[in-house]
Amino acid sequence: MSLERIFKALVSLGLSEPDARVYIYLALKGPKKRESIVYDLKISRYQIVQSLENLQNKNIIISDPKIKNSLSVLPFEKALKLLIKAEKEQIIISEENLLSNWKSIRKRF
């Protein structure tokens, strides 16, 4: 599987493109400080902070206690399972909402 395919899969599972880039970078490079991420990915500091926050909200970011102020991510296998689980939950919620809407529309006819 190519890196581009993995990138597209992460985006299809709910990560934004910058979030997916940050995740892949940290997954491949290991623990890094924010400044290194900004420098290496050439993404604005603001966007890096946003991406790290988004990944943290998805429970994919890990603070590395060995290296002060550094961040790492869950291994790909674990992150993938979390993202798929979240996507499945979202699909179930969407299905329930659509069915509810459909039932209310049918009652009118």
C-alpha positions in Angstrom: 0.0 0.0 0.0 1.4 3.4 -0.9 1.7 6.3 1.4 -0.8 8.2 -0.8 -3.4 5.5 -0.4 -2.9 5.5 3.4 -3.2 9.3 3.4 -6.5 9.1 1.4 -7.8 6.4 3.7 -7.2 8.5 6.8 -8.9 11.4 5.2 -11.9 9.2 4.3 -12.1 8.1 7.9 -12.6 11.7 9.1 -9.2 13.3 9.4 -8.6 16.6 7.6 -5.7 16.6 5.1 -3.5 18.6 7.5 -4.4 16.2 10.4 -3.6 13.2 8.2 -0.2 14.7 7.2 0.6 15.4 10.9 -0.4 11.9 11.9 1.7 10.2 9.2 4.7 12.4 9.9 4.6 11.6 13.7 3.9 7.9 13.0 6.9 7.7 10.7 9.3 10.0 12.5 8.5 9.2 16.1 8.1 11.7 18.9 8.6 15.4 17.9 8.1 18.8 19.4 5.7 21.2 17.8 8.4 23.4 16.4 9.9 20.4 14.5 6.5 19.5 13.0 6.0 23.1 11.8 9.5 23.3 10.3 9.5 19.9 8.7 5.9 19.9 7.3 6.0 23.6 6.4 2.5 24.1 7.8 1.6 27.2 9.8 2.0 26.9 13.6 -1.7 27.7 13.9 -2.6 24.8 11.6 -0.3 22.4 13.5 -1.9 23.4 16.8 -5.3 22.8 15.3 -4.3 19.4 13.9 -2.8 18.3 17.1 -5.9 19.4 18.9 -8.1 17.5 16.4 -5.9 14.3 16.8 -6.0 14.7 20.6 -9.8 14.9 20.4 -9.8 11.6 18.5 -7.5 10.1 21.2 -4.7 9.5 18.6 -2.0 11.8 20.1 0.2 10.7 23.0 2.4 12.9 25.1 5.8 11.2 25.3 7.0 11.2 28.9 10.6 10.3 27.8 11.0 13.5 25.8 9.7 16.8 27.4 7.1 18.7 25.4 7.1 16.1 22.6 4.2 14.4 21.0 3.7 11.0 19.3 0.8 9.2 17.9 -0.8 5.8 18.4 0.6 3.1 16.1 -1.2 2.9 12.8 -3.1 -0.3 13.6 -4.6 1.2 16.8 -5.3 4.6 15.2 -7.0 2.9 12.3 -9.3 0.9 14.6 -10.2 4.0 16.5 -11.1 5.9 13.3 -13.1 3.0 11.9 -15.0 2.6 15.2 -15.8 6.4 15.2 -16.9 6.2 11.6 -19.2 3.2 12.2 -20.7 5.1 15.2 -21.3 8.1 12.9 -22.9 5.9 10.3 -25.3 4.4 12.8 -26.3 7.9 14.1 -26.9 9.0 10.5 -28.9 5.9 9.7 -31.1 6.5 12.8 -31.6 10.2 11.8 -32.5 9.3 8.3 -34.9 6.6 9.3 -36.6 8.9 11.8 -36.9 11.6 9.1 -38.3 9.1 6.6 -40.9 7.9 9.1 -42.1 11.5 9.9 -42.3 12.2 6.1 -44.3 9.0 5.5 -46.8 9.9 8.2 -47.7 13.0 6.2 -48.7 11.0 3.2 
